[in-house]
Amino acid sequence: MMNNMRFSIVMAIGTVLLAGCATNVKKPEAAQNPAPAEAFSKFSSFELKPINTGESCDKQHGADVALRTIQEQLNIRLGKVVGGWNSSDAKAAMPRKLVIEPVCSDAKLVGTQARIWGGALAGSSAVVIKVRYVDASTNKTIAEPVFYQRANAMGAAWSFGATDRNMLTRIVDLITDYTSANYQAAVGGPTGL
């Protein structure tokens, strides 16, 4: 009887611990983002806005650190692409501005210390970023792709959190690649699912 009671207590504690480690990030339904309404080369100037973290952003543990890191990398990588387009000599006859606004949908990042001490029990990390491409003069949405990346709990535990950090770089790669690929022609791109 005593062994059954101990077993029940251990199972209850284990269930509570595992439930607390769950990652509840809503991933996109499709593996491919649709093409924009038009190629980005139809615009003569571009503006990259900071990540919008309004009410629609479901921030979980470590989300602020994740979004800050993504913003820094976007400023460097996508900022370089946008800066190159803005300094290009090829300008449209009628100037148009494309505003690029990343919007946080969902984010969770397990930190290095939590990974070292909790391992896989700290849960998976994941991030979902929607990017709005808007014609500034008409306020018309040209594209609104969704990007998703996840770091598996077990893989992150074995790498002491390296896959958690790499996930942030991978989502910036997806956003930058989508933006670059849709400059000459509207072709869409992967969500990262």
N, C-alpha and C positions, 0 to 999 in steps of 0.2 A: 504494500500500500504506500509506504514512504517513497519507494523508487518511482512509482507512478506519479506521485505528487511532484517530485523533483523534476521528472521528465516534463510534466505539464508546465511547470514554472519556467524551465529552460526554453521550451518551445514558445511560450507566450512572450518571453523577453526577446527571443530571436525574431519572432514575427514583428514585434514593435520596432526593433532596430532596423530590420530590412524595409519595413513600410516607411520609416523616416528617411531612408536613403533614396527613395524613388525619385526619378526624374520625370516630371509631368510636362514635357515640352511638346506642344502640338506641332507635329511635322506636316509638311505640305502633302497633298494627295497625289500630285503628278511629278514625274521624274524630269519633265521638260517644261521650261517656261515658254509661253507663246512669244511670237515675234512682236516687236513694237509696231505701232500704227504706221510709222515711217522711219527711215534710216536717220540716225543721229547727225549725219553729215548735212542734212537739210537745215541745220541750225548754224548760226555764225558765232554764237558765244555760249559759254557753259558755266554753270555755277554749281559747285559741290557744297551742299549744306551739311551741318553736323547731324549726327544720328538723333532722330526724334524719339525720345523715350517717354512719350505721354502716357495717358491712361491705358492705351491699348497694349503697352509693354508689360507682360507678365514676368516680373523680375523675381527670380528665385535666388538661392544662395550663390554669391559670387558674381551676380549679373553686372554690377557696376564696374568691377575690374575687367570683365570680359568686354563690355561695351567701350570702355576707355581704351583698351588695347586695340579693338577693331577700329575705332575712330582714328587712333594714331597711325595705324597701318593704311587705312583708306586715304588719309591726308597725304601720305607719302606716295603710295602706289597709284591710286586713282587720281589723286591730285596732279601727279606728273602727266598722266594721260590727258586730263582736262586742260592742264596748263599748256601742253603742246598744241591742242586743238585751238585754244584761245589765241595763241601766238602765230597760228598758221596764216599764210598770206591769202589762202583761198577763202574769201568771204562771200556770202550770198548777196545777191542784188538787194534783197529785202532782209534787213537784219532781224534775226529771231534768236531768242535766248531759251536754252534748255536748262531747267533746274533739276538737279539730281538730289533727291532727298531720301537717305536711308531711314527706315522706320523699324524700330525694335518691335517684334511681335512677342518673342519669348526668349529667355536666356537663363542658363544656369552654368556656372563654372565651379568645379571643385578645385580648390587651391592645393598647392604643393604640400603644405603641412597636413591638410586633411587626407591627402592621398597617402602620405607616408604613414600616418597613424591609423587611418581607417581602411586604406587599401581599396578593394572593390566595394566594401560596405559603404563607402562614401557616395556611391551611385555614379551614374553616367553624367557627363557634361553634354550640353547641347545648346544650340543657338539658332534662332529663326529671324532673318532680317528681310523685310520687304523693302524694295527700292522703288520710289515713285519718280518717273521721268515726266516732267510737266512743262508744256509750252508756256513760258512766262507771260506772253502777251494775251493769250486766250484762256489760260488756266485749264487747258485741255490736257488730260492724262494721255501721254504717248505710250507708256508702258508701265506695268506694275508687277515686275517679276518677284518671286519669293525664293530665298536662298536658305538652305538648311545644312548644318553640319553637326555631327555627334561624335563624342569620344566615348567608346565603350568602357565601362567600369573596370573590367578585368584587364584589358589592354593598358588602360591608364595606370592601374595599380602596378603592373609589371614594369612600366616605363617611368615610374615615380612622377607621373603627371605630365610627361612630355607630350602624350597624345592630346591631353586637355589643351595645352598651349598651341599645339599644331593645328587643332580644330579652328582656332581663331584666324590663323594665317590662311587656312584653306577656304574659309568663307569670304575673306577679302579677295583671294584669287578668283573665286566664282563671280563675285560682283564686278571686279575689274575686267575679267575675260568677257563677261556678258556685254558690258559697256563698250569695250573695244570691238568685239565681233559684230555689233549692230551699228557701227559707224558707217561703213560703206553700203551695207544692205541690211534690211530687217530680217534677221534669221532666227531670233530666239536664242535659247541656250539652256544648259542643265540647271536643275534646282539644287543638286547635290544630294538628293534623296537616295 
